[in-house]
Amino acid sequence: MLSVAVSWDLYIATKSAITLGNVGLVQVTPFLLFALFAGHFADRHDRRRIMLVTQLLLLVACGLLVLNSRSVPIIYGCLFLIATARAFQGPARMAVLPHVVPAETLRNGITWNSSANEIANVGGPAVAGILLAAAGSRTVYLVQFGCATLTLACFYLIRFRADAAREVSPPTGKSVLEGVRFVWTDKLILSAMSLDLFSVLFGGATALLPIYAVEILHTGARGLGWLRAAPSIGAVVMALTQTHFLRVQHAGRVLLWSVAGFGAATVAFGLSRSLLLSFTMLVIIGALDNISVVLRHSLVQTATPDRIRGRVLAVNNIFISCSNQLGAVESGWTAAWFGPVPSVVAGGVATMMIVAAFAARSRALRNWRQ
């Protein structure tokens, strides 16, 4: 929800694509600085307690946005604090799943968890867009603060089925980097993460939605709400399909085709001048992205030993953050230099070229079966 309100306030205040792109830069920096240590921290300490403390920090930042949401430095400062809290919270939060879901239903639990997370990632901005059009950005910040408070209560109520042993030795460079070594030596996980990193890095059309809503599609805040809702609709439909009906066997081929389709839909969205066509392409983008997210998360969760799960998930967080946030930076900067349409179209073409390269060079990814 914050992503929509913050992007809208910054663009209305500055009319600058670079300012929008720098939102991603502010949010990715804490992940690059702290993510590896955060993963090691999650493997050595009480993961539930980490989740509670970091959620309190996030609430402080959200409260500051409610009080003052018009100052660019304050917005950037709050985003940095939120990203820092999430950098430490992410590995701990994702690593608790195998201790909440029974082992015999873990794979289905991963699908539900990944799908719900993806729906939240795109559904939150959709709700925020509707609230933004109806009541303004301050209302979005207030509602988001309430949601974050409910999240804190949910974290408090989590009970583990069993807890894994924690390392008691002090952190060393070798132990902190163990997650990196695991990912680097597992060619399948490395290929899946890298494909997502490079494809989303160049396919980040959603970062420019305020510009498309105002200058290209001429729809204003209400149109922005519909555009932000579109990926959530696609993600919800695909998540329910995967959970109840779709059983993927040739996971590698499905992943490659879904990312290629993501790039093609991005190109079509970039060229569109019709609100209906743009909405449809964003629905397809959300659906195909959900396939990629579920497959990748299932692979990482099931293939990683619990003793290093926090560190491996921290590496996964770095890949995700770099792709999403640096993708926003890339989109904002290229839009400022060449215009929004060339930026989005070139990004979609680059995504398809990246898929072709991975399909040709990664035998592990091509042959991956669930």
Buried (B, 14 or more C-beta within 10 A) or exposed (E): BBBBBBBBBBBEEEEBBBBBBBBBBBBBBBBBEBBBBBBBBBBBBBBBEBBBBBBEBBBEBBBBBBEEBEBBEBBBBBBBBBBBBBBBBBBBBBBBBBBEBEEEEBBEBBBBBBBBBBBBBBBBBBBBBBBBBEEBBBBBBBBBBEBBEEBBEEBEEBEEEEEBEEBEEEEEEEBBBBBBBBBEEBEBBBBBBBBBBBBBBBBBBBBBBBBBBBEBBEBEBBBBBBBBBBBBBBBBBBBBBBBEEEEBEBBBBBBBBBBBBBBBBBBBBBBBEEBEBBBBBBBBBBBBBBBBBBBBBBBBBEEBEEEBBBBBBBBBBBBBBBBBBBBBBBBBBBBBEEBBBEBBBBBBBBBBBBBEEBBEEBEBBBEBEB
